[in-house]
Amino acid sequence: AAAIDALESEGISCDLIDPRTSSPLDEGAILESVEATGRLVVVDESPPRCGLTADIAGLAASKAFHSLKAPVQQVSAPHSPTPFSPELEAAYIPSADQVTAAIKATLA
């Protein structure tokens, strides 16, 4: 939400969809937003492969490909074990700056 607030101050509006569950996944809300905006940025703390971001990116690619105006952006944790140190964990989890950069990349 911090990234969206920052972008709105720049005149960029975004749909925020928090599906709450991965199964069942609210595919309708996600696909409706992709069809309306032509863009998708998926954010999750899971690794980029075999996680929720990959599943949602695949959903958009298979069911709304022709609506996409830009490649789907995934903002996720690195493909590595979660660190135990609080400082390293803070760097491991996706940040608002990473989300903002991914959203702007879909608009470039």
PyMOL commands that set and color helices and strands:
alter all, ss='L'
color gray80, all
select helices_A, chain A and resi 2-8+27-37+52-63+65-67+86-92+96-107
alter helices_A, ss='H'
color red, helices_A
select strands_A, chain A and resi 41-43+73-75
alter strands_A, ss='S'
color yellow, strands_A
deselect
rebuild
show_as cartoon
